[in-house]
Amino acid sequence: MHGFKGERTLMRIHIGESDKYRGKPLYKAIIDLLRERQYAGATVLRAMTGFGASARVRTDRIEVLSLDLPIVIEVVETEAKIQAILPELDQMIGGGLITLERARVIMYRPNLTPEERTGGWKIDQGSEG
């Protein structure tokens, strides 16, 4: 079980849907690697529209449908685990972008009190009216 509390690193991997690694979709290869290495979790997001260094717009609009939509893989882990996987990702990703940023993690678990879930942080729920 992961003790996810406090500061972690958010890694975002920006690739294309048609990118491959050893014959399979790159996003799937990355997810498989992260799971094999027992990372806490990862999410693959398929974008509706985007462009990268080539400035070629990729979109899901039917009249200009792209077969290479942008994909973003988000991973939240310790800085050490993120740094450890970067050399392997560098070998896997031909064209893409990886960004890293600090993130304060608040783990939600159904059996915890609201204070335990937020680590003592007050969450502003906004005002109704």
C-alpha positions as CSV (number, residue, x, y, z in Angstrom):
1,M,0.0,0.0,0.0
2,H,1.3,3.4,-0.9
3,G,1.6,6.0,1.9
4,F,0.5,8.9,-0.3
5,K,0.5,12.0,1.8
6,G,2.3,15.3,1.3
7,E,4.5,16.5,-1.5
8,R,4.9,14.3,-4.6
9,T,5.9,14.9,-8.2
10,L,3.3,15.1,-11.1
11,M,4.7,13.8,-14.4
12,R,2.9,14.5,-17.6
13,I,3.9,12.7,-20.7
14,H,2.7,14.2,-24.0
15,I,2.7,11.8,-27.0
16,G,0.6,11.0,-30.0
17,E,-2.0,8.3,-30.2
18,S,-0.3,6.6,-33.1
19,D,3.1,6.5,-31.4
20,K,4.4,2.9,-31.1
21,Y,7.0,1.1,-29.0
22,R,8.1,-2.4,-30.0
23,G,4.9,-2.8,-32.1
24,K,2.4,-1.7,-29.5
25,P,0.8,1.6,-28.7
26,L,3.4,3.7,-26.8
27,Y,0.9,4.8,-24.1
28,K,0.1,1.1,-23.4
29,A,3.8,0.3,-23.2
30,I,4.4,3.2,-20.7
31,I,1.4,2.1,-18.6
32,D,2.6,-1.5,-18.6
33,L,6.1,-0.3,-17.5
34,L,4.7,1.8,-14.7
35,R,2.5,-1.0,-13.4
36,E,5.3,-3.5,-13.6
37,R,7.5,-1.1,-11.5
38,Q,4.6,-0.8,-9.0
39,Y,4.0,2.9,-9.4
40,A,1.0,4.2,-7.4
41,G,-1.1,4.8,-10.5
42,A,-1.3,6.5,-13.9
43,T,-4.0,7.9,-16.1
44,V,-4.1,8.1,-19.9
45,L,-6.1,11.1,-21.3
46,R,-7.0,11.3,-24.9
47,A,-7.3,14.9,-26.0
48,M,-9.9,16.4,-28.4
49,T,-7.5,18.9,-30.1
50,G,-3.9,19.9,-29.8
51,F,-0.6,20.6,-31.6
52,G,3.0,20.2,-30.8
53,A,6.4,21.2,-32.2
54,S,5.2,20.5,-35.8
55,A,2.3,23.0,-35.4
56,R,0.1,20.4,-37.1
57,V,-3.3,20.6,-35.4
58,R,-4.8,17.2,-34.4
59,T,-8.5,17.1,-33.7
60,D,-11.4,14.8,-33.2
61,R,-13.8,17.0,-35.2
62,I,-15.3,14.6,-37.8
63,E,-14.7,17.0,-40.8
64,V,-10.9,17.0,-40.1
65,L,-10.6,13.8,-38.1
66,S,-7.0,13.0,-37.1
67,L,-5.8,9.5,-36.6
68,D,-3.1,10.8,-34.2
69,L,-4.8,12.6,-31.4
70,P,-2.8,13.9,-28.5
71,I,-2.3,11.6,-25.5
72,V,-1.3,12.7,-22.0
73,I,-0.3,10.2,-19.4
74,E,-0.4,11.6,-15.8
75,V,1.6,10.0,-13.0
76,V,1.9,11.1,-9.4
77,E,4.7,9.5,-7.5
78,T,7.7,10.3,-5.3
79,E,10.5,12.4,-6.9
80,A,12.9,9.5,-6.6
81,K,10.6,7.1,-8.5
82,I,9.9,9.6,-11.2
83,Q,13.7,10.3,-11.7
84,A,14.4,6.6,-11.7
85,I,12.0,5.9,-14.7
86,L,13.1,8.9,-16.8
87,P,16.0,7.2,-18.6
88,E,13.7,4.3,-19.7
89,L,11.0,6.7,-20.9
90,D,13.7,8.6,-22.8
91,Q,14.5,5.4,-24.7
92,M,10.8,4.7,-25.4
93,I,9.6,8.1,-26.5
94,G,10.7,9.2,-30.0
95,G,8.9,12.5,-30.2
96,G,7.1,13.9,-27.2
97,L,7.3,16.1,-24.1
98,I,7.6,15.2,-20.4
99,T,6.9,17.8,-17.8
100,L,7.4,17.6,-14.0
101,E,5.9,19.7,-11.3
102,R,5.4,19.5,-7.5
103,A,2.0,18.4,-6.3
104,R,0.5,18.3,-2.8
105,V,-1.4,15.0,-2.6
106,I,-4.6,14.6,-0.7
107,M,-5.6,11.0,-0.7
108,Y,-9.3,10.3,-0.5
109,R,-10.3,7.0,1.2
110,P,-13.8,6.2,2.2
111,N,-12.9,5.0,5.7
112,L,-11.1,8.3,6.7
113,T,-12.6,11.3,8.3
114,P,-12.6,14.5,6.2
115,E,-9.7,15.9,8.2
116,E,-7.7,12.7,7.8
117,R,-8.4,12.8,4.0
118,T,-7.1,16.4,3.6
119,G,-4.1,16.0,6.0
120,G,-5.6,18.9,8.1
121,W,-6.0,21.2,5.1
122,K,-9.2,23.2,4.9
123,I,-10.9,22.7,1.5
124,D,-13.0,25.8,0.5
125,Q,-16.3,24.4,-0.7
126,G,-17.4,27.9,-1.9
127,S,-20.5,29.7,-0.8
128,E,-24.0,28.8,-1.7
129,G,-26.5,31.5,-2.4
